[in-house]
Amino acid sequence: MKNPVPATDSSIAAGMQIYEHRCSRCHGENGDGRGEKASELSVAPADFTDAHDMGRTTDGELYWEITKGRIPMPAFETRLTDMERWEAVNYIRTFAAKSPTRPGQEPAPGKP
């Protein structure tokens, strides 16, 4: 599934608001999977700063995971609009873009 929402400053800003309100308690303020609730979960939250993993994950896959959820993450199909879910995807992508490449790790596609 192709992301129909361009990653503009405004869509990323909207996604940041959604992320801070709905996602950061588990995934962490920095997207590293170390939010205040992470240690209470049966499955560790995704680390969005991992450029290698994020480079292998499509926007459509992120959108689907946000939409349908995956234990212990709730589904946001009825909690967020389609547009809000795509905006969240756009913001989530910024974590890997800000993250330095780890030793022995290739940069994400399209990144130096």
DALINBEL-V547887 format. One record per pair of residues at least 6 apart in sequence whose C-alpha atoms are under 8 Angstrom apart, sorted by the first residue. I is the first residue (numbers start at 1). J is the second residue. If there is no record, write none. Layout:
I_J, I_J
//
This chain:
1_59, 1_60, 1_61, 2_59, 2_60, 3_59, 3_60, 3_86, 4_86, 5_11, 5_83, 5_86, 5_87, 6_90, 7_87, 7_90, 11_87, 11_90, 11_91, 12_87, 12_88, 12_90, 12_91, 13_91, 14_84, 14_87, 14_88, 15_84, 15_85, 15_86, 15_87, 15_88, 15_89, 15_90, 15_91, 15_92, 16_88, 16_91, 18_84, 18_88, 19_88, 19_91, 19_92, 20_29, 24_30, 24_31, 24_35, 25_35, 25_36, 25_37, 25_38, 26_33, 26_34, 26_35, 26_36, 26_37, 26_38, 26_45, 27_33, 27_34, 27_35, 27_38, 27_45, 27_46, 27_47, 28_34, 28_35, 28_36, 29_35, 30_49, 30_95, 31_47, 31_48, 31_49, 31_92, 31_95, 32_46, 32_47, 32_48, 32_49, 32_50, 33_44, 33_45, 33_46, 33_47, 33_48, 34_45, 38_44, 38_45, 41_72, 42_72, 43_71, 43_72, 48_54, 48_92, 48_93, 48_95, 48_96, 49_95, 49_96, 49_97, 49_98, 49_99, 50_96, 50_99, 51_96, 51_97, 51_99, 51_101, 51_107, 51_108, 52_105, 52_106, 52_107, 52_108, 54_93, 54_96, 54_108, 55_108, 55_109, 59_89, 62_89, 63_85, 63_86, 63_89, 65_75, 66_75, 66_76, 66_77, 66_85, 67_75, 67_76, 67_77, 67_85, 68_74, 68_75, 68_76, 68_77, 69_75, 69_76, 76_85, 97_111, 101_107
//
